[in-house]
Amino acid sequence: PTLSLRVAGRPVDESYAEAVRGIMDECTRRLIRCVFIDQATAYEPDVAPDLERRFWMTPPNQPYTLSLGELQRVARLYNGWLAETARAKGFTFCALAGKVPPTTEYFYDDCHFNENGARLVSRLIADCLRAEGLAKAER
């Protein structure tokens, strides 16, 4: 079946959709158990002001910027599309969005994790994989 390129009526970029579908097709063709994970960002209503000042992917190298609300909508759009598409095609999906506190304790900038963030993200992914039966429980 053809999957929708829209979440809440808004389209994702076709080149992104094609790239993700290509990866999914390759996983299926090679019989690889692929896991898809959304992108945690600092685009949260409670983002720490010192972290918000570090935002640069708004988008980069453009003569304009997006508001925090617009950045939140874009992140939700792409994360939602990935979740919907992965689940519809029968892939395991792990959600990170909204699970990493939007502070400099975890993020270096908009969407890059520092060491603490990487530790937290690795625990969240491990928890997801255990919940999906793809990793053994911790001892």
DSSP file (Angstrom, degrees, kcal/mol; ACC not computed):
  #  RESIDUE AA STRUCTURE BP1 BP2  ACC     N-H-->O    O-->H-N    N-H-->O    O-->H-N    TCO  KAPPA ALPHA  PHI   PSI    X-CA   Y-CA   Z-CA
    1    1 A P              0   0    0      0, 0.0     2,-0.4     0, 0.0     0, 0.0   0.000 360.0 360.0 360.0 147.7    0.0    0.0    0.0
    2    2 A T        -     0   0    0      1,-0.0     2,-0.2     0, 0.0     0, 0.0  -0.673 360.0-139.5 -80.4 129.1    1.1    3.6   -0.6
    3    3 A L        -     0   0    0     -2,-0.4     2,-0.1     1,-0.1    82,-0.0  -0.599  21.2-103.5 -90.3 150.5    1.7    5.4    2.6
    4    4 A S        -     0   0    0     -2,-0.2    -1,-0.1     1,-0.1    81,-0.0  -0.455  15.4-153.7 -69.4 140.0    0.7    9.0    3.2
    5    5 A L  S    S+     0   0    0     -2,-0.1     7,-1.9     4,-0.0     2,-0.4   0.149  73.0  84.1 -93.8  17.2    3.4   11.6    2.9
    6    6 A R  E     -A   11   0A   0      5,-0.2     2,-0.4    75,-0.1    -2,-0.1  -0.936  52.6-171.6-126.7 144.1    1.4   13.8    5.3
    7    7 A V  E >  S-A   10   0A   0      3,-2.0     3,-1.8    -2,-0.4    74,-0.1  -0.997  88.3  -8.1-127.6 125.9    0.9   14.1    9.0
    8    8 A A  T 3  S-     0   0    0     -2,-0.4    -1,-0.1     1,-0.3    69,-0.0   0.861 131.7 -57.5  53.3  37.8   -1.9   16.4   10.1
    9    9 A G  T 3  S+     0   0    0      1,-0.2    -1,-0.3     0, 0.0    -4,-0.0   0.452 113.0 114.9  79.9  -0.1   -2.3   17.5    6.4
   10   10 A R  E <   -A    7   0A   0     -3,-1.8    -3,-2.0    67,-0.0    -1,-0.2  -0.882  59.7-131.9-108.4 135.6    1.4   18.7    6.1
   11   11 A P  E     -A    6   0A   0      0, 0.0     2,-0.2     0, 0.0    -5,-0.2  -0.536   9.0-137.0 -84.5 148.3    3.8   17.0    3.7
   12   12 A V        -     0   0    0     -7,-1.9     2,-0.1    -2,-0.2    -7,-0.0  -0.651  46.3 -79.9 -90.1 160.5    7.3   15.9    4.4
   13   13 A D     >  -     0   0    0     -2,-0.2     4,-2.4     1,-0.1     3,-0.3  -0.379  36.6-134.4 -62.3 133.5   10.0   16.6    1.9
   14   14 A E  H  > S+     0   0    0      1,-0.2     4,-2.9     2,-0.2     5,-0.2   0.848 103.6  55.9 -61.5 -36.6    9.9   14.0   -0.9
   15   15 A S  H  > S+     0   0    0      2,-0.2     4,-2.0     1,-0.2    -1,-0.2   0.886 109.8  47.0 -66.0 -36.2   13.7   13.5   -0.9
   16   16 A Y  H  > S+     0   0    0     -3,-0.3     4,-2.5     2,-0.2     5,-0.2   0.943 113.1  48.5 -65.1 -48.2   13.6   12.6    2.8
   17   17 A A  H  X S+     0   0    0     -4,-2.4     4,-2.7     1,-0.2    -2,-0.2   0.908 112.3  48.7 -59.8 -43.3   10.6   10.3    2.3
   18   18 A E  H  X S+     0   0    0     -4,-2.9     4,-2.3     2,-0.2    -1,-0.2   0.899 110.9  50.4 -64.7 -40.7   12.3    8.6   -0.6
   19   19 A A  H  X S+     0   0    0     -4,-2.0     4,-2.0    -5,-0.2    -2,-0.2   0.931 113.1  45.4 -63.5 -45.5   15.6    8.1    1.4
   20   20 A V  H  X S+     0   0    0     -4,-2.5     4,-2.6     1,-0.2    -2,-0.2   0.929 113.3  49.5 -65.1 -45.0   13.7    6.6    4.3
   21   21 A R  H  X S+     0   0    0     -4,-2.7     4,-2.8    -5,-0.2    -1,-0.2   0.882 108.5  54.5 -61.9 -36.6   11.6    4.3    2.1
   22   22 A G  H  X S+     0   0    0     -4,-2.3     4,-2.2     2,-0.2    -1,-0.2   0.907 109.0  47.6 -62.1 -41.9   14.8    3.2    0.3
   23   23 A I  H  X S+     0   0    0     -4,-2.0     4,-2.4     2,-0.2    -2,-0.2   0.929 113.0  48.7 -63.4 -45.2   16.4    2.2    3.6
   24   24 A M  H  X S+     0   0    0     -4,-2.6     4,-2.3     1,-0.2    -2,-0.2   0.904 110.6  50.5 -62.9 -41.6   13.2    0.4    4.6
   25   25 A D  H  X S+     0   0    0     -4,-2.8     4,-3.0     1,-0.2    -1,-0.2   0.908 110.5  49.8 -62.5 -41.3   13.1   -1.4    1.3
   26   26 A E  H  X S+     0   0    0     -4,-2.2     4,-2.5     2,-0.2     6,-0.2   0.902 109.0  51.7 -65.5 -40.8   16.7   -2.5    1.7
   27   27 A C  H  <>S+     0   0    0     -4,-2.4     5,-2.8     2,-0.2     4,-0.5   0.928 113.9  44.6 -58.3 -45.2   16.0   -3.8    5.2
   28   28 A T  H ><5S+     0   0    0     -4,-2.3     3,-0.9     3,-0.2    -2,-0.2   0.930 113.1  49.8 -65.8 -46.5   13.1   -5.8    3.8
   29   29 A R  H 3<5S+     0   0    0     -4,-3.0    -2,-0.2     1,-0.2    -1,-0.2   0.885 117.3  40.0 -61.4 -40.2   15.1   -7.1    0.8
   30   30 A R  T 3<5S-     0   0    0     -4,-2.5    -1,-0.2    -5,-0.2    -2,-0.2   0.413 109.5-120.6 -91.1   1.9   18.1   -8.2    2.9
   31   31 A L  T < 5 +     0   0    0     -3,-0.9     2,-0.4    -4,-0.5    -3,-0.2   0.895  56.7 158.9  59.1  42.2   15.9   -9.6    5.8
   32   32 A I      < -     0   0    0     -5,-2.8     2,-1.6    -6,-0.2    -1,-0.2  -0.823  45.8-130.5 -97.3 133.6   17.5   -7.2    8.2
   33   33 A R        -     0   0    0     -2,-0.4     2,-0.2    58,-0.1    -5,-0.0  -0.653  37.2-171.6 -82.7  87.0   15.6   -6.4   11.4
   34   34 A C        -     0   0    0     -2,-1.6    58,-1.0   -10,-0.1     2,-0.4  -0.558  13.0-154.2 -85.2 145.7   15.9   -2.6   11.3
   35   35 A V  E     -b   92   0B   0     -2,-0.2     2,-0.4    56,-0.1    58,-0.2  -0.977   6.9-152.4-119.3 131.2   14.9   -0.3   14.1
   36   36 A F  E     -b   93   0B   0     56,-2.7    58,-2.8    -2,-0.4     2,-0.4  -0.873  10.5-169.9-108.4 139.4   13.8    3.3   13.4
   37   37 A I  E     -b   94   0B   0     -2,-0.4    58,-0.2    56,-0.2    56,-0.0  -0.987  16.1-131.7-131.4 132.5   14.2    6.0   16.0
   38   38 A D        -     0   0    0     56,-1.7     2,-0.7    -2,-0.4    41,-0.1  -0.240  32.8 -95.9 -78.5 175.2   12.9    9.5   15.9
   39   39 A Q        -     0   0    0     36,-0.2     2,-0.3    57,-0.1    40,-0.1  -0.818  26.4-148.2 -99.1 115.9   14.9   12.6   16.6
   40   40 A A        +     0   0    0     -2,-0.7     2,-0.3    57,-0.2    57,-0.1  -0.649  26.9 178.4 -73.9 136.5   14.9   14.1   20.1
   41   41 A T        -     0   0    0     -2,-0.3    57,-0.3    59,-0.1    70,-0.2  -0.854  43.1-118.4-132.1 169.9   15.3   17.9   19.9
   42   42 A A  S    S+     0   0    0     68,-2.7     2,-2.4    -2,-0.3    69,-0.1   0.283  78.6 116.0 -89.5   9.8   15.4   20.8   22.3
   43   43 A Y        +     0   0    0     67,-0.2    -1,-0.1    28,-0.1    -2,-0.1  -0.404  44.4 130.1 -79.2  65.7   12.3   22.2   20.6
   44   44 A E  S >  S-     0   0    0     -2,-2.4     3,-1.9    58,-0.1    28,-0.0  -0.861  71.4-116.1-119.3 152.7   10.2   21.9   23.7
   45   45 A P  T 3  S+     0   0    0      0, 0.0    -1,-0.1     0, 0.0    24,-0.0   0.805 116.5  48.8 -57.8 -28.9    7.9   24.5   25.3
   46   46 A D  T 3  S+     0   0    0      2,-0.0    -3,-0.1    57,-0.0    -4,-0.0   0.052  78.7 151.8-101.2  26.0   10.1   24.3   28.5
   47   47 A V    <   -     0   0    0     -3,-1.9    56,-0.2     1,-0.1    -4,-0.0  -0.305  53.8-108.9 -58.5 136.2   13.5   24.7   26.7
   48   48 A A    >>  -     0   0    0     54,-2.5     4,-2.5     1,-0.1     3,-0.9  -0.463  22.0-128.8 -66.1 134.6   16.1   26.4   28.9
   49   49 A P  H 3> S+     0   0    0      0, 0.0     4,-1.8     0, 0.0    -1,-0.1   0.857 107.9  56.1 -55.4 -38.1   16.8   29.9   27.7
   50   50 A D  H 34 S+     0   0    0      1,-0.2     4,-0.2     2,-0.2    53,-0.1   0.838 111.3  44.6 -65.5 -30.4   20.6   29.3   27.6
   51   51 A L  H X4 S+     0   0    0     -3,-0.9     3,-1.8    51,-0.2     4,-0.3   0.888 107.6  57.2 -77.2 -41.0   20.0   26.3   25.3
   52   52 A E  H >< S+     0   0    0     -4,-2.5     3,-1.4     1,-0.3    -2,-0.2   0.847  99.4  60.6 -59.3 -33.2   17.5   28.2   23.1
   53   53 A R  T 3< S+     0   0    0     -4,-1.8    -1,-0.3     1,-0.3    -2,-0.2   0.698  99.6  58.2 -66.2 -17.7   20.2   30.8   22.4
   54   54 A R  T <  S+     0   0    0     -3,-1.8    56,-0.4    -4,-0.2    -1,-0.3   0.491  76.7 122.4 -89.6  -4.9   22.4   28.0   20.9
   55   55 A F    <   +     0   0    0     -3,-1.4     3,-0.1    -4,-0.3    -3,-0.0  -0.346  19.2 151.4 -61.3 134.4   19.8   27.1   18.3
   56   56 A W        +     0   0    0     -2,-0.0     2,-1.2     4,-0.0    -1,-0.2   0.424  51.5  83.2-138.6 -10.6   21.2   27.3   14.8
   57   57 A M        +     0   0    0      1,-0.2    -2,-0.1     2,-0.1     8,-0.0  -0.357  51.8 123.0 -90.6  54.7   19.3   24.7   12.7
   58   58 A T  S    S-     0   0    0     -2,-1.2     8,-1.7     1,-0.3    -1,-0.2   0.023 114.7 -51.3-117.8  28.1   16.5   27.2   12.2
   59   59 A P  S >  S-     0   0    0      0, 0.0     3,-0.8     0, 0.0    -1,-0.3   0.717  79.5-123.7 -88.4 163.8   17.3   26.5    9.3
   60   60 A P  T 3  S+     0   0    0      0, 0.0    -3,-0.1     0, 0.0    -4,-0.0  -0.333  86.5  12.5 -70.0 150.4   21.1   26.9    8.8
   61   61 A N  T 3  S+     0   0    0      1,-0.2    -4,-0.1    -5,-0.1    -5,-0.0   0.771  97.0 121.1  59.6  31.9   22.5   29.1    6.1
   62   62 A Q  S <  S-     0   0    0     -3,-0.8    -1,-0.2     2,-0.2    -4,-0.1  -0.913  70.5-125.7-122.3 152.2   19.2   30.8    5.3
   63   63 A P  S    S+     0   0    0      0, 0.0     2,-0.3     0, 0.0    -2,-0.0   0.236  92.6  50.1 -81.4  16.8   18.4   34.5    5.5
   64   64 A Y        -     0   0    0     -5,-0.2     2,-0.3    -4,-0.0    -2,-0.2  -0.893  68.9-145.1-142.2 171.3   15.4   33.8    7.8
   65   65 A T        -     0   0    0     -2,-0.3     2,-0.3    -8,-0.0    -8,-0.0  -0.944  14.8-125.1-137.3 160.6   14.7   31.9   11.0
   66   66 A L        -     0   0    0     -8,-1.7     2,-0.0    -2,-0.3    -2,-0.0  -0.787  27.9-114.3-104.1 149.8   11.7   29.9   12.3
   67   67 A S     >  -     0   0    0     -2,-0.3     4,-2.5     1,-0.1     5,-0.2  -0.295  32.9-104.2 -73.4 165.9   10.0   30.5   15.6
   68   68 A L  H  > S+     0   0    0      1,-0.2     4,-2.4     2,-0.2     5,-0.2   0.904 123.7  53.0 -58.0 -42.0   10.2   27.9   18.4
   69   69 A G  H  > S+     0   0    0      1,-0.2     4,-2.1     2,-0.2    -1,-0.2   0.893 109.5  47.8 -61.4 -40.7    6.5   27.0   17.6
   70   70 A E  H  > S+     0   0    0      2,-0.2     4,-2.4     1,-0.2    -2,-0.2   0.900 110.6  51.3 -67.2 -40.3    7.4   26.4   13.9
   71   71 A L  H  X S+     0   0    0     -4,-2.5     4,-2.5     1,-0.2    -2,-0.2   0.898 109.2  51.6 -62.3 -39.9   10.4   24.4   14.9
   72   72 A Q  H  X S+     0   0    0     -4,-2.4     4,-2.6    -5,-0.2    -2,-0.2   0.923 109.7  49.5 -61.6 -44.0    8.2   22.2   17.1
   73   73 A R  H  X S+     0   0    0     -4,-2.1     4,-2.4     2,-0.2    -2,-0.2   0.907 111.4  48.3 -63.5 -42.1    5.7   21.7   14.3
   74   74 A V  H  X S+     0   0    0     -4,-2.4     4,-2.4     2,-0.2     5,-0.3   0.934 112.4  48.4 -64.2 -45.5    8.5   20.7   11.8
   75   75 A A  H  X S+     0   0    0     -4,-2.5     4,-2.7     1,-0.2     5,-0.3   0.925 113.3  47.6 -60.9 -44.2   10.0   18.2   14.4
   76   76 A R  H  X S+     0   0    0     -4,-2.6     4,-2.7    -5,-0.2     5,-0.2   0.891 110.5  53.6 -63.2 -39.2    6.6   16.7   15.1
   77   77 A L  H  X S+     0   0    0     -4,-2.4     4,-2.5    -5,-0.2    -2,-0.2   0.960 115.0  37.7 -60.0 -53.8    5.8   16.4   11.4
   78   78 A Y  H  X S+     0   0    0     -4,-2.4     4,-2.4     2,-0.2    -2,-0.2   0.911 119.1  47.6 -69.4 -42.3    9.0   14.5   10.6
   79   79 A N  H  X S+     0   0    0     -4,-2.7     4,-2.4    -5,-0.3    -1,-0.2   0.911 114.2  48.4 -64.2 -40.4    9.0   12.4   13.7
   80   80 A G  H  X S+     0   0    0     -4,-2.7     4,-2.7    -5,-0.3     5,-0.2   0.905 111.1  49.8 -65.5 -41.7    5.3   11.6   13.2
   81   81 A W  H  X S+     0   0    0     -4,-2.5     4,-2.8    -5,-0.2     5,-0.2   0.923 111.7  48.6 -62.8 -43.8    5.8   10.7    9.6
   82   82 A L  H  X S+     0   0    0     -4,-2.4     4,-2.9     2,-0.2     5,-0.3   0.930 113.3  47.0 -63.0 -45.2    8.7    8.4   10.5
   83   83 A A  H  X S+     0   0    0     -4,-2.4     4,-2.4     2,-0.2     5,-0.3   0.943 114.9  46.2 -61.0 -48.0    6.8    6.7   13.3
   84   84 A E  H  X S+     0   0    0     -4,-2.7     4,-2.2     1,-0.2    -2,-0.2   0.915 116.5  44.6 -61.3 -44.5    3.7    6.2   11.1
   85   85 A T  H  X S+     0   0    0     -4,-2.8     4,-1.7    -5,-0.2    -2,-0.2   0.924 113.7  48.4 -69.2 -45.6    5.7    4.9    8.2
   86   86 A A  H  <>S+     0   0    0     -4,-2.9     5,-2.9    -5,-0.2     4,-0.2   0.936 115.4  44.4 -61.4 -46.7    7.9    2.6   10.2
   87   87 A R  H ><5S+     0   0    0     -4,-2.4     3,-1.5    -5,-0.3    -1,-0.2   0.903 110.5  54.5 -66.3 -40.4    5.0    1.0   12.1
   88   88 A A  H 3<5S+     0   0    0     -4,-2.2    -1,-0.2    -5,-0.3    -2,-0.2   0.828 110.3  47.3 -63.0 -30.6    2.9    0.7    8.9
   89   89 A K  T 3<5S-     0   0    0     -4,-1.7    -1,-0.3    -3,-0.1    -2,-0.2   0.364 121.8-107.3 -93.4   5.4    5.7   -1.2    7.3
   90   90 A G  T < 5S+     0   0    0     -3,-1.5     2,-0.2     1,-0.3    -3,-0.2   0.674  70.3 141.1  83.1  18.2    6.1   -3.5   10.3
   91   91 A F      < -     0   0    0     -5,-2.9    -1,-0.3    -6,-0.2     2,-0.2  -0.603  58.7-103.8 -91.0 154.3    9.4   -2.1   11.6
   92   92 A T  E     -b   35   0B   0    -58,-1.0   -56,-2.7    -2,-0.2     2,-0.4  -0.565  39.3-162.7 -70.4 137.7   10.3   -1.6   15.3
   93   93 A F  E     -b   36   0B   0     -2,-0.2     2,-0.5   -58,-0.2   -56,-0.2  -0.994   9.1-164.9-129.0 130.8   10.1    2.1   16.2
   94   94 A C  E     -b   37   0B   0    -58,-2.8   -56,-1.7    -2,-0.4     2,-0.6  -0.966  13.3-145.1-115.3 127.5   11.6    3.7   19.3
   95   95 A A        +     0   0    0     -2,-0.5   -58,-0.1   -58,-0.2   -56,-0.1  -0.810  30.7 158.9 -95.6 122.8   10.4    7.2   20.3
   96   96 A L    >   +     0   0    0     -2,-0.6     3,-2.6     2,-0.0     4,-0.4   0.634  40.1 114.0-105.9 -26.4   13.0    9.6   21.8
   97   97 A A  T 3  S+     0   0    0      1,-0.3   -57,-0.2     2,-0.2   -59,-0.0  -0.195  87.6  10.4 -54.2 130.4   11.2   12.8   21.1
   98   98 A G  T 3  S+     0   0    0    -57,-0.3    -1,-0.3     2,-0.2   -58,-0.1   0.415 107.6  91.9  83.1  -1.6   10.1   14.5   24.3
   99   99 A K    <   +     0   0    0     -3,-2.6    -2,-0.2     1,-0.1    -1,-0.0   0.493  69.5  72.1-104.2  -5.4   12.2   12.2   26.5
  100  100 A V  S    S-     0   0    0     -4,-0.4    -2,-0.2   -59,-0.2    -1,-0.1  -0.946  90.1-119.6-111.1 115.8   15.4   14.2   26.7
  101  101 A P        -     0   0    0      0, 0.0     2,-2.3     0, 0.0     5,-0.2  -0.278  24.6-120.4 -56.5 134.3   15.0   17.3   28.8
  102  102 A P  S    S+     0   0    0      0, 0.0   -54,-2.5     0, 0.0     2,-0.3  -0.425  72.8 110.1 -80.9  70.3   15.7   20.4   26.8
  103  103 A T  S >> S-     0   0    0     -2,-2.3     4,-2.5   -56,-0.2     3,-1.6  -0.882  83.6-105.2-134.8 166.6   18.7   21.7   28.8
  104  104 A T  T 34 S+     0   0    0     -2,-0.3    13,-0.1     1,-0.3    10,-0.0   0.555 111.7  77.7 -71.1  -6.2   22.4   22.1   28.3
  105  105 A E  T 34 S+     0   0    0      1,-0.1    -1,-0.3    11,-0.1    11,-0.2   0.776 116.5  13.3 -67.7 -25.0   22.8   19.1   30.6
  106  106 A Y  T <4 S+     0   0    0     -3,-1.6     8,-2.0    -5,-0.2     2,-0.4   0.650 122.7  57.9-123.1 -28.5   21.8   16.9   27.7
  107  107 A F  B  <  -C  113   0C   0     -4,-2.5     6,-0.3     6,-0.3    -1,-0.2  -0.862  47.2-165.4-114.0 143.6   22.0   19.0   24.5
  108  108 A Y  S    S-     0   0    0      4,-3.4     2,-0.2    -2,-0.4     5,-0.2   0.803  82.5 -28.8 -85.2 -37.6   24.9   20.9   22.9
  109  109 A D  S    S-     0   0    0      3,-1.0   -54,-0.2   -56,-0.0    -1,-0.1  -0.624 105.9 -35.3-152.1-150.7   22.5   22.8   20.6
  110  110 A D  S    S-     0   0    0    -56,-0.4   -68,-2.7    -2,-0.2   -67,-0.2   0.878 131.6  -7.3 -49.8 -48.9   19.1   22.2   18.9
  111  111 A C  S    S+     0   0    0    -70,-0.2     2,-0.5   -69,-0.1    -1,-0.2   0.297 104.3 101.5-141.8   9.0   19.5   18.5   18.2
  112  112 A H        -     0   0    0    -70,-0.0    -4,-3.4     0, 0.0    -3,-1.0  -0.882  60.7-137.6-104.6 131.7   23.0   17.4   19.1
  113  113 A F  B     -C  107   0C   0     -2,-0.5    -6,-0.3    -6,-0.3     2,-0.1  -0.581   6.7-145.9 -86.9 144.8   23.6   15.5   22.4
  114  114 A N     >  -     0   0    0     -8,-2.0     4,-2.7    -2,-0.2     5,-0.2  -0.250  49.0 -77.1 -88.4-170.0   26.5   16.2   24.7
  115  115 A E  H  > S+     0   0    0      1,-0.2     4,-2.2     2,-0.2     5,-0.2   0.910 134.6  47.4 -61.2 -43.2   28.0   13.3   26.7
  116  116 A N  H  > S+     0   0    0    -11,-0.2     4,-2.4     1,-0.2    -1,-0.2   0.909 112.8  50.0 -63.3 -40.7   25.2   13.2   29.2
  117  117 A G  H  > S+     0   0    0    -11,-0.3     4,-3.0     1,-0.2    -2,-0.2   0.904 108.9  51.6 -63.6 -41.4   22.6   13.3   26.5
  118  118 A A  H  X S+     0   0    0     -4,-2.7     4,-2.3     2,-0.2    -1,-0.2   0.893 109.9  50.0 -63.6 -39.0   24.3   10.5   24.7
  119  119 A R  H  X S+     0   0    0     -4,-2.2     4,-1.9    -5,-0.2    -2,-0.2   0.935 113.2  45.8 -63.3 -45.5   24.2    8.4   27.9
  120  120 A L  H  X S+     0   0    0     -4,-2.4     4,-2.6     1,-0.2    -2,-0.2   0.934 113.0  49.6 -63.5 -46.1   20.5    9.1   28.4
  121  121 A V  H  X S+     0   0    0     -4,-3.0     4,-2.6     1,-0.2     5,-0.2   0.895 108.7  52.9 -61.5 -40.6   19.7    8.4   24.7
  122  122 A S  H  X S+     0   0    0     -4,-2.3     4,-2.4    -5,-0.2    -1,-0.2   0.896 110.5  48.0 -63.8 -37.8   21.6    5.1   24.9
  123  123 A R  H  X S+     0   0    0     -4,-1.9     4,-2.7     2,-0.2    -2,-0.2   0.917 111.6  49.9 -66.2 -42.4   19.6    4.1   28.0
  124  124 A L  H  X S+     0   0    0     -4,-2.6     4,-2.1     2,-0.2    -2,-0.2   0.908 112.9  46.2 -63.4 -41.6   16.3    5.1   26.3
  125  125 A I  H  X S+     0   0    0     -4,-2.6     4,-2.8     2,-0.2     5,-0.2   0.925 112.3  50.5 -66.7 -43.3   17.2    3.1   23.2
  126  126 A A  H  X S+     0   0    0     -4,-2.4     4,-2.5    -5,-0.2    -2,-0.2   0.916 109.9  51.0 -60.5 -42.3   18.3    0.1   25.2
  127  127 A D  H  X S+     0   0    0     -4,-2.7     4,-2.5     2,-0.2    -1,-0.2   0.918 111.3  48.2 -60.2 -43.5   15.0    0.2   27.2
  128  128 A C  H  X S+     0   0    0     -4,-2.1     4,-1.8     2,-0.2    -2,-0.2   0.930 111.3  49.4 -62.7 -46.1   13.0    0.3   23.9
  129  129 A L  H  <>S+     0   0    0     -4,-2.8     5,-3.3     1,-0.2     6,-0.8   0.885 111.8  48.8 -63.1 -38.5   15.0   -2.6   22.5
  130  130 A R  H ><5S+     0   0    0     -4,-2.5     3,-1.6     4,-0.2    -1,-0.2   0.926 109.8  51.9 -65.1 -43.5   14.4   -4.6   25.7
  131  131 A A  H 3<5S+     0   0    0     -4,-2.5    -2,-0.2     1,-0.3    -1,-0.2   0.824 110.4  49.2 -62.0 -30.6   10.7   -3.8   25.6
  132  132 A E  T 3<5S-     0   0    0     -4,-1.8    -1,-0.3    -5,-0.2    -2,-0.2   0.426 118.1-113.3 -88.0   0.5   10.5   -5.0   22.0
  133  133 A G  T < 5S+     0   0    0     -3,-1.6    -3,-0.2    -4,-0.2    -2,-0.1   0.722  87.3 115.9  75.3  21.0   12.3   -8.2   22.9
  134  134 A L  S   <S+     0   0    0     -5,-3.3     2,-0.3    -6,-0.2    -4,-0.2   0.423  73.7  35.4-102.0  -0.8   15.4   -7.3   20.9
  135  135 A A  S    S-     0   0    0     -6,-0.8    -2,-0.2    -5,-0.1     2,-0.1  -0.987  87.3-103.3-148.4 152.9   17.8   -7.0   23.8
  136  136 A K        -     0   0    0     -2,-0.3    -6,-0.1     1,-0.1     3,-0.1  -0.418  43.3 -99.4 -76.1 151.6   18.2   -8.9   27.1
  137  137 A A        -     0   0    0      1,-0.1    -1,-0.1    -2,-0.1     2,-0.1  -0.349  44.6 -99.6 -66.3 150.1   17.1   -7.4   30.4
  138  138 A E              0   0    0      1,-0.1    -1,-0.1    -3,-0.1    -3,-0.0  -0.360 360.0 360.0 -68.2 151.8   19.7   -5.8   32.5
  139  139 A R              0   0    0     -3,-0.1    -1,-0.1    -2,-0.1    -2,-0.0   0.423 360.0 360.0 -98.4 360.0   21.1   -7.8   35.4
